[in-house]
Amino acid sequence: KVLSCAPRVFEIRNFLSPAEVQHILELAGGVQLSASTTGDGGSGNFNGADETSRSKTRTSFNSWLPRERSEVVDAIYRRSADLVRIDEALLRSRGPSELPDLPSKGSIAESLQLVHYGVSQEYTAHHDFGYTPVNDKYHSARYLTLLFYLNDSEDGLVGGETSFPRYVNAETFQPLSVTPEAGKAVLFYSQLPDGNMDDLSQHAAEPVKEGEK
């Protein structure tokens, strides 16, 4: 479902099955969460290492799950590749014969980031894109984000919406607000089709009022 054309935001309900949601939650229970940080999404490092600065703008906790962690996580990566219409091989390490014209054999995607928000925790309005160094020949940068929700109001969650404050439309001056729903995916693009950064893609994780997200 198209939620917005400016910025380009899409909603896919039931992208994850209940079993997949439960599997990720079980994996999350076995990893150590650290205080979330902020950083430059254009560093070209796609394993979370570019998130370097702790600030009051982001008060959640997070960790990372690699694609290789389980067959279920791998299947989610494959489905995600289908959604954004790219070869799933781009989202993993590749052998010499796979996509030989590409300069790198590493994944162009980050590991799956697990983020936990408690009451009053949030991530204020920000962009996911960054600006690469001028000497970066390939200008590695995030061009899209795919979010998965793992719980919702049935689990006691109040608040925690994903909002897009620069949403442009002919009906309201209010931000676009996406309500968490277990299994739902939200896809949005940080770059325009011409390669320029989309300033309208600014978004926020609104504060959790009750429960957890």
N, C-alpha and C positions, 0 to 999 in steps of 0.2 A: 504494500500500500504506500502510495506517495503521500508523505505528510507535508512536504514543502519543496518548492523549486528554487527558492532563494532563502537560505542555503538548500542544497540538495540533501533531503533527509527522507529515509524510507523506513517503514516498520514492517517486520515479518513476524507475525504471531506464530507460536508453536514451532519456532525454528529448532529449538531443542526439545527433545521428548522428556517426559517426566523422569524416565530412567537416566537420561543423560544429565539432567539437572542434579539428580540425587548423586550420581557418580562424581560430578565435579565437587559437590559439597563434601562428599566423603574424602576426596583427595585434599580439599582445602583444610579439612580437619587434621591432616597429618603434616602440614607445612607451617613453618614459623612466619608469622606476619610481622612486618616492620612498618614503622611510621612512613607514610607515603611522602614522596618528594616531588618537586617540580623541576623541569629542565628544558633543554632545547631539543625539540623533536627532529631537528635537522642534522644531528651529529653523524648520522649514518650507522650508528650502533643500534641494532634491532633486538637486543636482549635485555632492555631495561636499564642498561648501565648509563644511559644519558640522563636518567632522572637523578639529578645530583643535589638539588637544593631544597632543603626543608623550609617551609614557610607557612604562615597562617592562612594562606589561600587554600591549602589542601590539608585537611585534618583527619583523613582516613588512614587505614592500614592496608598494606598490600604485600603480595608475593607473586611468584611467577611459576607457571607450569609449562614445561616444554612439550612440544607436539609428541615427542617420543615417550611421554610419561605413560600412556596407555593406548590401547586400540580405540577406545571411545574418543579420547582427545584427538587422535589422528583422524577419525571419521568426521569430527566436527571441523577440522581444518580442511578436509576434502570438500565438505559441503559448503564451507565458506568460500572456497575457490570457485566452486560452481556458481555461487550467488553473485560474485563480482566478476565472473567470466574471465578468469585467468587460469593458467595451467597450475594444477596443484603442486607440481614439481618446484614452482617458484617459492613455495612455502616450506621448503626443507632443504637440507644439504643434498647436493647432486653429484653424480659420478661424472667422469670426463666426457662421456658420450651424450649426456643429457643437456639439451639446450647449449650446444657448444659455442654459440655466438655471444653468449653473455660473459662478461668479464669476471663475474664472481660465481662461485659454486655454493655460496651460502644462501640461507633463506632471506627473502626480502621482508619477511614479517617478524614481528616480535613474538616471544613466547606469550602464552595466554596469561594475561595479567588478572590476578584475583584481587579484588578490592573490597574491603569491609568498611561499612559506615555504621557507627552507633548513633545514638540520639545526639542531635545538634552538629554532627560532623557533616562536612560538605567539601566541595571543590568549587571555588568561586569561578566566575566566567573567565574562560581562557581559550586559546587556540591549541590544536594538536600539531599544527605544522610548525616547522622551524626553518631556519636559513642555514644552508650548508656553507662551509668555507669556500672562498673564491677559487681555491686550488683543487677543489673536489671535481674531478673530471665528469663524474656521473651524477652529481647533485642528488645524492640520496636524501630522501625526505619522506615523511609520512604524507600519503595523499588521500587515505581514507581511514575511517575508524569503524569497527564493527563491535557493538556492545551487546552483551548477553545479560539478561536479568535472571536471577536465580530464586527470587522470592517475590511476594507481593502482599496485598492487603489481607489475604487469607492467612498469612503467617504473622499478622499483627503489624505489618509495615504501614506507617502513615508518613507521607512526605517522600523525599528522596527522588523526586522527578528529575528527568534530564531536560533542561530548558535551553532554548536557543534565543537569546535576548535580541538578536539583530534580525530576526525573522521578518521577511518582507512579504506583505500580502495586501489585499484590497479591503479587508474586513475588520482588522483590529490592529491596535498598536501594542497589544500584549505579546509577550514572548510565546513562542511555540513551546508547549510543555508536553512531555511524553511520560506517561504513568508506568511505573514498573509493573511487569506482569511475568510471572515465572515462565521461562521458556521463550520469551519474546526476544527478538534481535532488533537492534536499531543500527542502520547503516547511514553514515553521512560522509561527505567528501570535503576534504580540506583544501583541495585544489580544483580550479576551474578546468574545463576541457582544454583551454589554451595553455595550461601549465602554470598560470599565475595562481597565487594563494587566494583563497576565498575568505575575505574578512568576515563575511556573514556567517561563517561556520563556527564562530565563537559560541561556546556552550558552557553549561555549568551543571554540576551535580547538586541539586538543591538539598538543604539540610533535612536530615531525618528527624521527624517530630516524635514518632513513637516506634518502638521495635528496633529492627536492624535491617540493613540492606547489604 
